[in-house]
Amino acid sequence: MGIVSIITVAVLVLLVAVLAMAIRVVRQYEEGVVLRLGRVQVPRRPGLRLIIPFVDVMHRVSLRIVTMPIQSQGILTRDNVSVDV
């Protein structure tokens, strides 16, 4: 094996690593927000998305509805009627 083949293999491994860092999957219930050097770019829709490694940062935002249990409260209206909310 010559030095040229070792360099070729190293470059190929580096390219595969950079490509793996560039691929992002945005799920159906999410949207991706891409920050390019700190500035917001176009929101990314669901699917397979590519970003520029080391320049772009993608944050995934969930669009699912989050429900939280809240205790019921009793209130008194102006006309002295108690209501449970």
C-alpha positions, 0 to 999 in steps of 0.5 A: 500500500502506497502513501497515495492509497492511505491518503485516499482512504483517509479522505474518503473516511473524512467525507463519509463522516462529514456527510453523516454530520450533514444529514438530519431527520425531522419527524412528522410531528416536528419542525426544524429551525436552522441557525446559520452562524446565529441567524435564523434560516427558513424553517425545515419541514418534516423529512430528510434534511441536509445542513452544512456541518460546523456552520448550521445548527438545527433545533427540533421543535415539537408541534405536539399538543402538551396537556397538563392536569390543572386542579379545579378552582372555585370562583365567585362571580359578581352576582355571588354565584359560585362556579367551579372551573 
